[in-house]
Amino acid sequence: MKIGILSYHFPPEPAFVPGSLAEELAARGHEVRVLTGFPDYPGGQVYPGWRQRWRHQTYSERLTVRRVPRYARGDASPGARRAAWLSFAGSASLAGRRYLRDVDALYVFQLPAVTFAAAGLLRLLGRVPTVLHVQDVWTQEEPPRPGESRLRSDRFDASLRRLYREAAAVAVTAPSMRDLVVAAGARPDRVRTVLNWTDERIFRPAEPGPAARRLIRRDDRCLVMHAGTIGVRQGLETGVRAAAALGDRMDLVLVGSGGEERRVRGLAAELGADNVRFVEWRSPMDMPQLYASADYQLVMQRDAPELRGTVPGKLQAAFSCAAPVVASTGGDTAELVERARAGLSCPPEDWAALADRFWLAAAIPRAARTEMGRRGRDAYLREMSLRAGVDRIEALLHEVTSGAARRTNLALDR
């Protein structure tokens, strides 16, 4: 097959799902053409050594990557983000009409950033069957600021509904997300679950290592680690309150940073939670040893309907590293942990319930913790691995191209 891939981000950005998918499909004998922008994530500035220009293509065996210019947003304001999306839509539509004109199927990653670009390409490319891989469900863009017209937001909603409606298949990253995309316009019979995978070249079982232990450990008490963004979605205040209630029975270490870091640090200080510590952001390459140096990985989400149908990437990373999990979440994430018997779970935003899970986690013998991690690793390989995910995406691409061919033949027979 000739497969087109539309993705807002692509390696060398930390976009391992579209990057590894493209490489694996090419390795399986498909001709793959990627349409993306110049790397600027997460800082919003084009990476050093890169210069935006109109014609930029790289080639390897069966894989071509075409990059098009877009507005470098510089900051994370809604206006700058919207300008970046719209500029990418214009560039991708202009380049994609020729670059992707003869693909057999189009795979679209990372809605909502590519919503306008995908809508434009579908109009230009005609009846190319499209697979949407939905990472997050947005029923609408952020509300307009005071004095700003809702026109752009309404156009966004309309474009998104059209994409869901016209897609030959929609892949969702969690089972409960199916209901959300159907409510947003997708046909129920076209929705499939394809769990995301992690970067398996990095996230794999490892030995602790003395430097990693010194970084996060003070002694041999039970240590629960949260690695990643300290933001609104995670609701880490609940974790701080739960840990503070247990005094010297366990340690909670938060590795990373984010918009809520100051507030979470302030709460820990207010509660006198000496067993809650903060470690600055570390390279992904460091994480497997840090995972191995901790006893559990903490996966947290707030209690919001749209989050119950999402699985945060740190769960796949923990499972792939054979790290047992404490999950303070609802919906699919908690269900995956319980089904795999890979850790403990409790309802989100309930610090007392989480404190109980922390207490139980500390009481579980080390051999049983190791067995939890092994079961999580087995579940990852079975349901969430690169091979499992690409198998499902490849099957969807075959399915939609076969369906398009049948419809074309029926039309010719009339």
Beta strands, then each sheet from edge to edge (+ up, - down):
strand 1: 2-7
strand 2: 31-37
strand 3: 57-60
strand 4: 63-68
strand 5: 105-109
strand 6: 130-134
strand 7: 169-172
strand 8: 191-193
strand 9: 222-227
strand 10: 250-255
strand 11: 276-279
strand 12: 296-300
strand 13: 325-328
strand 14: 343-346
sheet 1: 3+ 4- 2- 1- 5- 6- 7- 8-
sheet 2: 11+ 10+ 9+ 12+ 13+ 14+
end
